[in-house]
Amino acid sequence: MSDDRAEDALKRVPSGVELTALDPTFRADPHPVLARLRQREPVHYDEQIKRWVLTRAHDIDRVLRPAASPACASAFRGLVTLRVVV
């Protein structure tokens, strides 16, 4: 990959297969990919894989913990499945 293409890849938001174990780079070490996503778009809806990807601990806590109020519950209505990527 040329230096320009490598730099462009680092500037854009990772998506699709790049956020799954099907991508060899992600499978080998997901941390740089997730750090890049966390920096640019920490709560990310990926159109390609039709999933939400949460990269901050407090966002994940809000989804996984029981809702404290009906208003809080309605904020996450429609999240049918959640896959936690570590």
Secondary structure, DSSP 8 states (H G I E B T S, - for coil): --HHHHHHHHHS---GGGGSTTSHHHHH--HHHHHHHHHH-SEEEETTTTEEEE-SHHHHHHHHS--SSHHHHHHTTT--------
